[in-house]
Amino acid sequence: MNTIIKLRKEEDTIDLAKKLAPSLRCGDVIALFGELGVGKTFFTKHLCKFLEVTENVSSPSYVLMNEYSGKFPIFHFDFFRLDSKDELMELGLYDIFDKGITIIEWPEIAENLLPEKTIRIEFSFDDSYRKVRIVKV
């Protein structure tokens, strides 16, 4: 599946999270691509809400990973500050994939290491609105 959706307002991003949440299962990996300020963390906050997370969801930019409890355990990563694949391996990424839902912001450094069925969500700016391209195998 390869879908492009225009996000003209915040509610469109919230609706996207609401539609995706029921289809997710333990072991799913979601890779969120896009430049700074395009809505990756905003999307993640709402996706977690629809996955029954009651905790405050925040960007893991400085801690690299936040873990939340909801319908499934949720592991929220931010790889922006990582410089090498060795640093990725130190995080124990492969041990986490099967334990819940993994959401990764700035996944470029790990792209060749992610599971084949990773859901790619590519956020971008397009004139006066944002859009996402969703690639789901």
DSSP file (Angstrom, degrees, kcal/mol; ACC not computed):
  #  RESIDUE AA STRUCTURE BP1 BP2  ACC     N-H-->O    O-->H-N    N-H-->O    O-->H-N    TCO  KAPPA ALPHA  PHI   PSI    X-CA   Y-CA   Z-CA
    1    1 A M              0   0    0      0, 0.0   135,-2.6     0, 0.0     2,-0.4   0.000 360.0 360.0 360.0 133.0    0.0    0.0    0.0
    2    2 A N  E     +A  135   0A   0    133,-0.2     2,-0.4   135,-0.1   133,-0.2  -0.934 360.0 172.4-135.6 108.6    1.3    3.4   -1.0
    3    3 A T  E     -A  134   0A   0    131,-2.4   131,-3.3    -2,-0.4     2,-0.5  -0.938  21.3-156.9-125.7 139.9   -0.9    6.3    0.0
    4    4 A I  E     -A  133   0A   0     -2,-0.4     2,-0.4   129,-0.2   129,-0.2  -0.974  15.6-176.1-115.7 129.8   -0.5   10.1    0.0
    5    5 A I  E     -A  132   0A   0    127,-2.7   127,-2.6    -2,-0.5     2,-0.4  -0.986  20.6-134.7-127.8 132.1   -2.6   12.2    2.3
    6    6 A K  E     -A  131   0A   0     -2,-0.4     2,-0.7   125,-0.2   125,-0.3  -0.705  12.2-157.8 -84.3 134.9   -2.8   16.0    2.5
    7    7 A L  E     +A  130   0A   0    123,-3.6   123,-2.0    -2,-0.4     3,-0.1  -0.864  22.4 164.1-114.8  94.1   -2.7   17.4    6.1
    8    8 A R        +     0   0    0     -2,-0.7     2,-0.3   121,-0.2    -1,-0.1   0.718  67.2  12.1 -86.1 -22.3   -4.2   20.9    5.9
    9    9 A K  S >> S-     0   0    0    121,-0.1     3,-1.4     1,-0.1     4,-1.0  -0.943  85.0 -96.6-148.5 167.7   -4.8   21.3    9.6
   10   10 A E  H >> S+     0   0    0     -2,-0.3     4,-2.1     1,-0.3     3,-0.5   0.856 118.7  63.3 -56.6 -37.2   -3.8   19.6   12.9
   11   11 A E  H 3> S+     0   0    0      1,-0.2     4,-2.6     2,-0.2    -1,-0.3   0.802  96.5  58.7 -60.2 -29.0   -7.1   17.6   13.0
   12   12 A D  H <> S+     0   0    0     -3,-1.4     4,-1.9     2,-0.2    -1,-0.2   0.890 106.8  46.8 -67.2 -38.3   -6.0   15.9    9.7
   13   13 A T  H <X S+     0   0    0     -4,-1.0     4,-2.1    -3,-0.5    -2,-0.2   0.899 112.3  50.0 -68.5 -40.3   -2.9   14.6   11.5
   14   14 A I  H  X S+     0   0    0     -4,-2.1     4,-2.4     1,-0.2    -2,-0.2   0.915 109.8  51.2 -63.3 -43.4   -5.0   13.5   14.5
   15   15 A D  H  X S+     0   0    0     -4,-2.6     4,-2.2     2,-0.2    -1,-0.2   0.882 107.4  53.3 -61.3 -39.3   -7.4   11.7   12.1
   16   16 A L  H  X S+     0   0    0     -4,-1.9     4,-2.1     2,-0.2    -1,-0.2   0.931 110.1  47.1 -61.1 -45.8   -4.5    9.9   10.5
   17   17 A A  H  X S+     0   0    0     -4,-2.1     4,-2.3     1,-0.2    -2,-0.2   0.901 111.4  51.9 -61.4 -41.4   -3.3    8.7   13.9
   18   18 A K  H  < S+     0   0    0     -4,-2.4    -1,-0.2     1,-0.2    -2,-0.2   0.868 111.5  46.5 -64.4 -37.8   -6.9    7.6   14.8
   19   19 A K  H  < S+     0   0    0     -4,-2.2     4,-0.3     1,-0.2    -1,-0.2   0.852 115.0  45.7 -74.0 -34.9   -7.2    5.6   11.6
   20   20 A L  H >X S+     0   0    0     -4,-2.1     3,-1.6    -5,-0.2     4,-0.6   0.882  97.6  72.6 -75.5 -38.3   -3.8    3.9   11.9
   21   21 A A  G >< S+     0   0    0     -4,-2.3     3,-1.4     1,-0.3    -1,-0.2   0.839  91.9  53.0 -50.2 -47.8   -4.1    2.9   15.6
   22   22 A P  G 34 S+     0   0    0      0, 0.0    -1,-0.3     0, 0.0    -2,-0.1   0.744 106.5  54.9 -65.5 -19.7   -6.7    0.1   15.3
   23   23 A S  G <4 S+     0   0    0     -3,-1.6    -2,-0.2    -4,-0.3     2,-0.2   0.591  86.6 104.0 -87.3  -9.4   -4.6   -1.7   12.6
   24   24 A L    <<  -     0   0    0     -3,-1.4     2,-0.3    -4,-0.6    77,-0.1  -0.460  48.1-174.5 -80.5 145.7   -1.4   -1.9   14.7
   25   25 A R    >   -     0   0    0     -2,-0.2     3,-2.2    75,-0.1    75,-0.1  -0.900  40.0 -76.5-132.5 159.6   -0.3   -5.1   16.4
   26   26 A C  T 3  S+     0   0    0     -2,-0.3    75,-0.2     1,-0.3     3,-0.1  -0.350 119.9  33.4 -54.5 131.2    2.5   -6.1   18.7
   27   27 A G  T 3  S+     0   0    0     73,-2.8    -1,-0.3     1,-0.4    74,-0.2   0.258  84.8 135.7 100.7 -10.7    5.7   -6.2   16.7
   28   28 A D    <   -     0   0    0     -3,-2.2    74,-2.5    70,-0.1     2,-0.4  -0.449  39.1-156.5 -71.8 144.6    4.8   -3.4   14.3
   29   29 A V  E     -b  102   0A   0     88,-0.3    90,-3.0    72,-0.2     2,-0.5  -0.986   4.6-165.2-122.8 131.5    7.5   -0.9   13.6
   30   30 A I  E     -bc 103 119A   0     72,-3.2    74,-3.0    -2,-0.4     2,-0.6  -0.977   2.8-161.6-120.4 122.2    6.7    2.6   12.3
   31   31 A A  E     -bc 104 120A   0     88,-2.8    90,-2.9    -2,-0.5     2,-0.7  -0.917   6.8-157.6-106.1 120.8    9.5    4.8   10.8
   32   32 A L  E     -bc 105 121A   0     72,-3.4    74,-1.4    -2,-0.6     2,-0.3  -0.874  12.4-174.7-105.2 112.7    8.7    8.5   10.7
   33   33 A F  E     + c   0 122A   0     88,-2.7    90,-2.8    -2,-0.7     2,-0.2  -0.723  27.1  96.9-102.9 152.5   10.6   10.5    8.1
   34   34 A G        -     0   0    0     -2,-0.3    90,-0.1    88,-0.2    72,-0.1  -0.559  64.7 -75.3 144.0 156.2   10.6   14.3    7.6
   35   35 A E    >   -     0   0    0     88,-0.3     3,-1.5    -2,-0.2     5,-0.3  -0.129  67.1 -66.5 -72.2 170.4   12.3   17.5    8.4
   36   36 A L  T 3  S+     0   0    0      1,-0.2    -1,-0.2     2,-0.1     0, 0.0  -0.307 119.5  15.2 -57.9 131.1   12.3   19.3   11.7
   37   37 A G  T 3  S+     0   0    0     -3,-0.1    -1,-0.2     1,-0.0    -2,-0.1   0.559  86.1 118.6  84.4   9.5    8.9   20.7   12.6
   38   38 A V  S <  S-     0   0    0     -3,-1.5    86,-0.2    85,-0.1    -2,-0.1   0.602  90.3 -92.7 -87.7 -10.3    6.8   18.7   10.1
   39   39 A G  S  > S+     0   0    0     -4,-0.2     4,-2.4    84,-0.1     5,-0.2   0.614  79.7 132.2 117.4  14.4    4.7   16.9   12.7
   40   40 A K  H  > S+     0   0    0     -5,-0.3     4,-2.2     2,-0.2     5,-0.1   0.940  83.3  39.3 -63.9 -48.2    6.4   13.6   13.6
   41   41 A T  H  > S+     0   0    0      2,-0.2     4,-2.7     1,-0.2    -1,-0.2   0.889 114.3  54.4 -71.4 -38.1    6.2   14.0   17.4
   42   42 A F  H  > S+     0   0    0      2,-0.2     4,-1.6     1,-0.2    -2,-0.2   0.930 110.9  46.8 -58.0 -45.9    2.7   15.6   17.2
   43   43 A F  H  X S+     0   0    0     -4,-2.4     4,-2.7     1,-0.2    -2,-0.2   0.919 111.5  51.6 -60.2 -45.3    1.5   12.5   15.2
   44   44 A T  H  X S+     0   0    0     -4,-2.2     4,-2.7     1,-0.2     5,-0.2   0.898 105.7  55.0 -62.0 -42.1    3.2   10.2   17.7
   45   45 A K  H  X S+     0   0    0     -4,-2.7     4,-1.7     1,-0.2    -1,-0.2   0.915 113.7  41.0 -57.0 -43.8    1.5   11.9   20.7
   46   46 A H  H  X S+     0   0    0     -4,-1.6     4,-2.1     2,-0.2    -2,-0.2   0.866 111.6  54.6 -77.2 -35.6   -1.9   11.3   19.1
   47   47 A L  H  X S+     0   0    0     -4,-2.7     4,-0.7     1,-0.2    -2,-0.2   0.938 109.7  48.9 -59.7 -45.2   -1.1    7.8   17.9
   48   48 A C  H ><>S+     0   0    0     -4,-2.7     5,-2.5     1,-0.2     3,-0.8   0.893 107.2  55.5 -61.8 -39.7   -0.2    6.9   21.4
   49   49 A K  H ><5S+     0   0    0     -4,-1.7     3,-1.5     1,-0.3    -1,-0.2   0.917 107.9  48.3 -58.6 -43.1   -3.4    8.4   22.7
   50   50 A F  H 3<5S+     0   0    0     -4,-2.1    -1,-0.3     1,-0.3    -2,-0.2   0.591 105.7  59.2 -75.9  -8.9   -5.4    6.2   20.4
   51   51 A L  T <<5S-     0   0    0     -3,-0.8    20,-3.6    -4,-0.7    21,-0.4   0.085 125.7-102.8-102.1  20.6   -3.3    3.2   21.6
   52   52 A E  T < 5 +     0   0    0     -3,-1.5     2,-0.5    18,-0.3    -3,-0.2   0.702  67.2 155.0  70.4  25.1   -4.6    3.9   25.2
   53   53 A V      < -     0   0    0     -5,-2.5    -1,-0.2     1,-0.1    17,-0.2  -0.721  18.6-179.8 -80.0 128.4   -1.4    5.6   26.5
   54   54 A T        +     0   0    0     15,-0.6    -1,-0.1    -2,-0.5    16,-0.1   0.549  51.1  95.3-104.9 -11.5   -2.4    8.0   29.4
   55   55 A E  S    S-     0   0    0     14,-0.4     2,-0.5     1,-0.1    -2,-0.0  -0.274  91.3 -88.7 -73.1 164.0    1.2    9.2   30.1
   56   56 A N        -     0   0    0      1,-0.0     2,-0.6    -2,-0.0    -1,-0.1  -0.648  42.3-146.6 -72.7 123.7    2.6   12.5   28.7
   57   57 A V        +     0   0    0     -2,-0.5     2,-0.3    -4,-0.1   -12,-0.1  -0.840  27.6 167.0 -97.0 124.4    4.2   11.6   25.3
   58   58 A S        -     0   0    0     -2,-0.6     8,-0.1   -14,-0.1   -16,-0.0  -0.884  42.8 -81.5-134.4 165.0    7.2   13.7   24.5
   59   59 A S        -     0   0    0     -2,-0.3     3,-0.4     1,-0.1     4,-0.2  -0.449  28.3-149.4 -66.4 132.4   10.1   13.7   22.1
   60   60 A P     >  +     0   0    0      0, 0.0     4,-2.4     0, 0.0    18,-0.4  -0.016  53.6 131.8 -90.6  32.0   12.9   11.4   23.1
   61   61 A S  T  4 S+     0   0    0      1,-0.2    20,-0.3     2,-0.2    17,-0.1   0.851  78.9  28.9 -52.6 -41.7   15.5   13.6   21.4
   62   62 A Y  T  4 S+     0   0    0     -3,-0.4    -1,-0.2     1,-0.1    -3,-0.0   0.707 127.5  40.6 -97.2 -21.7   17.9   13.7   24.4
   63   63 A V  T  4 S-     0   0    0     -4,-0.2     2,-1.0     1,-0.0    -2,-0.2   0.528  93.3-140.7-102.3  -7.3   17.2   10.3   26.0
   64   64 A L  S  < S+     0   0    0     -4,-2.4    14,-1.8    14,-0.0     2,-0.3  -0.095  76.1  40.6  74.1 -34.1   16.9    8.4   22.7
   65   65 A M  E     -D   77   0A   0     -2,-1.0     2,-0.4    12,-0.2    12,-0.2  -0.988  55.8-171.8-147.3 136.2   14.0    6.3   23.8
   66   66 A N  E     -D   76   0A   0     10,-2.5    10,-3.2    -2,-0.3     2,-0.4  -0.963  15.9-151.7-116.9 142.8   10.8    6.7   25.8
   67   67 A E  E     -D   75   0A   0     -2,-0.4     2,-0.3     8,-0.2     8,-0.2  -0.954  14.3-174.6-116.9 135.2    8.7    3.7   26.8
   68   68 A Y  E     -D   74   0A   0      6,-2.7     6,-2.6    -2,-0.4     2,-0.5  -0.907  19.4-133.9-127.0 153.8    4.9    4.0   27.3
   69   69 A S  E     +D   73   0A   0     -2,-0.3   -15,-0.6     4,-0.2   -14,-0.4  -0.918  49.4 115.2-107.5 133.0    2.2    1.6   28.5
   70   70 A G  S    S-     0   0    0      2,-0.6   -18,-0.3    -2,-0.5   -17,-0.1  -0.655  86.6 -29.8-158.8-142.8   -1.0    1.4   26.6
   71   71 A K  S    S+     0   0    0    -20,-3.6   -19,-0.1    -2,-0.2    -2,-0.0   0.851 138.9   7.0 -56.3 -34.0   -2.8   -1.3   24.6
   72   72 A F  S    S-     0   0    0    -21,-0.4    -2,-0.6   -47,-0.1     2,-0.2  -0.915  99.3 -87.4-135.2 160.4    0.7   -2.5   23.8
   73   73 A P  E     -D   69   0A   0      0, 0.0    28,-2.7     0, 0.0     2,-0.5  -0.559  48.1-152.3 -63.8 139.5    4.1   -1.5   25.2
   74   74 A I  E     -De  68 101A   0     -6,-2.6    -6,-2.7    26,-0.2     2,-0.6  -0.979  11.5-163.0-123.7 128.6    5.3    1.4   23.0
   75   75 A F  E     -De  67 102A   0     26,-2.9    28,-3.0    -2,-0.5     2,-0.6  -0.945   8.5-166.8-112.6 113.2    8.9    2.2   22.4
   76   76 A H  E     -De  66 103A   0    -10,-3.2   -10,-2.5    -2,-0.6     2,-0.3  -0.894  10.7-175.9-109.2 111.8    9.4    5.7   21.0
   77   77 A F  E     -De  65 104A   0     26,-3.3    28,-2.5    -2,-0.6     2,-0.4  -0.713  19.6-163.5-106.6 155.2   12.9    6.4   19.6
   78   78 A D  E     + e   0 105A   0    -14,-1.8     3,-0.3   -18,-0.4    28,-0.2  -0.936   7.2 179.2-134.9 113.8   14.6    9.5   18.1
   79   79 A F    >   +     0   0    0     26,-2.5     3,-1.4    -2,-0.4    27,-0.1   0.248  48.5 111.6 -98.0  12.1   17.7    8.7   16.2
   80   80 A F  T 3  S+     0   0    0      1,-0.3    -1,-0.2    25,-0.2    26,-0.1   0.869  81.3  42.8 -55.2 -41.5   18.5   12.3   15.2
   81   81 A R  T 3  S+     0   0    0     -3,-0.3    -1,-0.3   -20,-0.3     2,-0.2   0.473  88.8 110.0 -88.0  -2.2   21.7   12.5   17.4
   82   82 A L    <   -     0   0    0     -3,-1.4     3,-0.1     1,-0.1    27,-0.1  -0.527  42.2-175.2 -78.5 141.6   23.1    9.1   16.5
   83   83 A D        +     0   0    0     -2,-0.2     2,-0.3     1,-0.2    -1,-0.1   0.604  61.9  26.4-108.8 -17.0   26.2    9.0   14.4
   84   84 A S     >  -     0   0    0      1,-0.1     4,-1.0     0, 0.0     3,-0.4  -0.970  69.2-118.6-148.0 160.2   26.7    5.3   13.7
   85   85 A K  H  > S+     0   0    0     -2,-0.3     4,-2.1     1,-0.2     5,-0.1   0.761 111.7  67.1 -68.6 -24.2   25.0    2.0   13.4
   86   86 A D  H  > S+     0   0    0      1,-0.2     4,-1.6     2,-0.2    -1,-0.2   0.895  97.5  52.6 -61.9 -39.3   27.1    0.8   16.4
   87   87 A E  H  > S+     0   0    0     -3,-0.4     4,-0.7     1,-0.2    -1,-0.2   0.869 107.0  53.7 -63.8 -35.7   25.3    3.3   18.6
   88   88 A L  H ><>S+     0   0    0     -4,-1.0     3,-1.1     1,-0.2     5,-0.9   0.927 105.6  52.0 -61.6 -45.7   22.0    1.7   17.3
   89   89 A M  H ><5S+     0   0    0     -4,-2.1     3,-1.3     1,-0.3    -1,-0.2   0.831 102.1  60.3 -64.0 -31.7   23.1   -1.7   18.3
   90   90 A E  H 3<5S+     0   0    0     -4,-1.6    -1,-0.3     1,-0.3    -2,-0.2   0.749  95.4  63.7 -66.8 -23.0   23.9   -0.5   21.8
   91   91 A L  T <<5S-     0   0    0     -3,-1.1    -1,-0.3    -4,-0.7    -2,-0.2   0.624 107.9-125.3 -75.3 -12.4   20.3    0.5   22.2
   92   92 A G  T X>5 +     0   0    0     -3,-1.3     3,-0.8    -4,-0.4     4,-0.8   0.852  48.6 164.4  70.9  34.3   19.2   -3.2   21.9
   93   93 A L  H >>< +     0   0    0     -5,-0.9     4,-1.4     1,-0.3     3,-1.1   0.876  68.0  52.9 -53.8 -46.0   16.9   -2.3   19.1
   94   94 A Y  H 34 S+     0   0    0      1,-0.3     4,-0.5     2,-0.2    -1,-0.3   0.800 104.2  57.0 -65.2 -28.1   16.4   -5.9   17.8
   95   95 A D  H <4 S+     0   0    0     -3,-0.8    -1,-0.3     1,-0.2    -2,-0.2   0.722 108.2  48.7 -72.6 -20.3   15.4   -7.1   21.3
   96   96 A I  H XX S+     0   0    0     -3,-1.1     3,-2.3    -4,-0.8     4,-0.5   0.808  87.2  82.0 -89.8 -33.3   12.6   -4.5   21.4
   97   97 A F  G >< S+     0   0    0     -4,-1.4     3,-0.6     1,-0.3   -70,-0.2   0.809  97.1  41.4 -46.8 -43.5   10.9   -5.1   18.1
   98   98 A D  G 34 S+     0   0    0     -4,-0.5    -1,-0.3     1,-0.2    -2,-0.1   0.542 102.4  70.9 -84.5  -6.5    8.8   -8.1   19.2
   99   99 A K  G <4 S-     0   0    0     -3,-2.3     2,-0.3    -4,-0.1    -1,-0.2   0.548 115.0 -44.3 -91.0  -7.0    7.9   -6.7   22.6
  100  100 A G  S << S-     0   0    0     -3,-0.6   -73,-2.8    -4,-0.5     2,-0.5  -0.900  87.6 -35.5 177.3-149.8    5.5   -4.0   21.5
  101  101 A I  E     - e   0  74A   0    -28,-2.7   -26,-2.9    -2,-0.3     2,-0.5  -0.902  50.7-153.5-104.1 131.8    5.1   -1.2   18.9
  102  102 A T  E     -be  29  75A   0    -74,-2.5   -72,-3.2    -2,-0.5     2,-0.5  -0.920   9.5-172.3-109.6 126.2    8.2    0.6   17.9
  103  103 A I  E     -be  30  76A   0    -28,-3.0   -26,-3.3    -2,-0.5     2,-0.5  -0.978   7.0-168.7-118.2 126.1    8.0    4.2   16.7
  104  104 A I  E     -be  31  77A   0    -74,-3.0   -72,-3.4    -2,-0.5     2,-0.3  -0.959   8.5-162.8-123.9 120.0   11.2    5.7   15.3
  105  105 A E  E    S+be  32  78A   0    -28,-2.5   -26,-2.5    -2,-0.5   -25,-0.2  -0.776  82.3  13.7 -92.8 145.5   11.7    9.4   14.4
  106  106 A W  S >  S+     0   0    0    -74,-1.4     3,-0.5    -2,-0.3    -1,-0.2   0.952  76.8 166.7  56.2  55.6   14.7   10.2   12.2
  107  107 A P  G >>  +     0   0    0      0, 0.0     3,-2.0     0, 0.0     4,-0.6   0.408  37.3 109.1 -82.4   3.4   15.2    6.5   11.2
  108  108 A E  G >4 S+     0   0    0      1,-0.3     3,-1.1     2,-0.2     4,-0.3   0.842  74.7  54.5 -52.2 -41.3   17.5    7.2    8.3
  109  109 A I  G <4 S+     0   0    0     -3,-0.5    -1,-0.3     1,-0.2     3,-0.2   0.745 115.9  39.8 -65.4 -22.0   20.6    5.8   10.1
  110  110 A A  G X> S+     0   0    0     -3,-2.0     3,-2.6     1,-0.1     4,-1.0   0.352  79.2 113.9-106.2   3.3   18.7    2.5   10.7
  111  111 A E  G X< S+     0   0    0     -3,-1.1     3,-0.6    -4,-0.6    -1,-0.1   0.823  80.0  45.1 -51.9 -40.9   16.9    2.2    7.4
  112  112 A N  G 34 S+     0   0    0     -4,-0.3    -1,-0.3     1,-0.2    -2,-0.1   0.548 113.3  52.8 -79.8  -6.0   18.8   -1.0    6.3
  113  113 A L  G <4 S+     0   0    0     -3,-2.6    -1,-0.2     2,-0.1    -2,-0.2   0.522  85.5 101.6-104.5  -9.0   18.4   -2.6    9.7
  114  114 A L  S << S-     0   0    0     -4,-1.0     4,-0.1    -3,-0.6   -20,-0.0  -0.410  84.5 -89.0 -78.4 153.4   14.6   -2.2   10.1
  115  115 A P    >   -     0   0    0      0, 0.0     3,-1.7     0, 0.0    -1,-0.1  -0.207  36.2-114.5 -58.4 151.4   12.2   -5.1    9.6
  116  116 A E  T 3  S+     0   0    0      1,-0.3    21,-0.1    -3,-0.1    -2,-0.1   0.829 114.1  53.8 -56.9 -35.5   11.0   -5.6    6.0
  117  117 A K  T 3  S+     0   0    0     19,-0.1    -1,-0.3     2,-0.1   -88,-0.3   0.129  76.2 144.0 -91.9  22.2    7.4   -4.9    7.0
  118  118 A T    <   -     0   0    0     -3,-1.7     2,-0.7   -90,-0.1    19,-0.3  -0.372  52.9-125.5 -60.2 135.7    8.2   -1.5    8.6
  119  119 A I  E     -c   30   0A   0    -90,-3.0   -88,-2.8    17,-0.1     2,-0.5  -0.775  25.0-154.0 -85.2 116.8    5.5    1.1    8.1
  120  120 A R  E     -cF  31 135A   0     15,-2.5    15,-2.9    -2,-0.7     2,-0.5  -0.818  13.3-175.9 -95.7 125.1    7.1    4.1    6.5
  121  121 A I  E     -cF  32 134A   0    -90,-2.9   -88,-2.7    -2,-0.5     2,-0.7  -0.961   6.5-166.3-122.4 113.6    5.4    7.4    7.1
  122  122 A E  E     -cF  33 133A   0     11,-3.0    11,-1.8    -2,-0.5     2,-0.3  -0.869   3.0-164.2-107.6 107.5    7.1   10.3    5.2
  123  123 A F  E     + F   0 132A   0    -90,-2.8   -88,-0.3    -2,-0.7     2,-0.3  -0.671  17.6 163.0 -88.0 141.9    6.0   13.8    6.3
  124  124 A S  E     - F   0 131A   0      7,-2.3     7,-2.6    -2,-0.3     2,-0.4  -0.989  37.8-111.8-153.6 160.9    6.8   16.8    4.1
  125  125 A F  E     - F   0 130A   0     -2,-0.3     2,-0.3     5,-0.2     5,-0.2  -0.762  27.6-177.2 -91.9 141.0    5.8   20.4    3.5
  126  126 A D  E >   - F   0 129A   0      3,-3.3     3,-1.7    -2,-0.4     2,-0.3  -0.804  55.8 -69.2-142.3  96.5    4.0   21.1    0.3
  127  127 A D  T 3  S-     0   0    0     -2,-0.3    -1,-0.1     1,-0.3     0, 0.0  -0.403 119.6  -3.1  56.3-115.4    3.3   24.8   -0.3
  128  128 A S  T 3  S+     0   0    0     -2,-0.3     2,-0.3    -3,-0.1    -1,-0.3   0.325 132.5  37.6 -92.8   8.5    0.6   25.9    2.3
  129  129 A Y  E <  S- F   0 126A   0     -3,-1.7    -3,-3.3  -120,-0.0     2,-0.3  -0.877  75.4-113.5-144.8 177.1    0.1   22.4    3.8
  130  130 A R  E     -AF   7 125A   0   -123,-2.0  -123,-3.6    -2,-0.3     2,-0.3  -0.747  26.9-166.6-109.0 162.3    1.8   19.3    4.9
  131  131 A K  E     -AF   6 124A   0     -7,-2.6    -7,-2.3    -2,-0.3     2,-0.4  -0.977   8.0-147.9-144.1 160.1    1.4   15.8    3.4
  132  132 A V  E     -AF   5 123A   0   -127,-2.6  -127,-2.7    -2,-0.3     2,-0.5  -0.976   2.6-155.2-127.8 145.4    2.3   12.3    4.3
  133  133 A R  E     -AF   4 122A   0    -11,-1.8   -11,-3.0    -2,-0.4     2,-0.5  -0.989  16.1-159.8-114.8 123.3    3.2    9.4    2.1
  134  134 A I  E     -AF   3 121A   0   -131,-3.3  -131,-2.4    -2,-0.5     2,-0.6  -0.919   7.9-171.9-109.6 124.2    2.5    6.0    3.8
  135  135 A V  E     +AF   2 120A   0    -15,-2.9   -15,-2.5    -2,-0.5     2,-0.5  -0.952  11.2 172.1-116.7 112.6    4.2    2.9    2.6
  136  136 A K              0   0    0   -135,-2.6   -17,-0.1    -2,-0.6   -18,-0.1  -0.980 360.0 360.0-125.2 121.6    2.9   -0.2    4.2
  137  137 A V              0   0    0     -2,-0.5    -1,-0.1   -19,-0.3   -19,-0.1   0.468 360.0 360.0 -78.9 360.0    4.0   -3.6    3.0
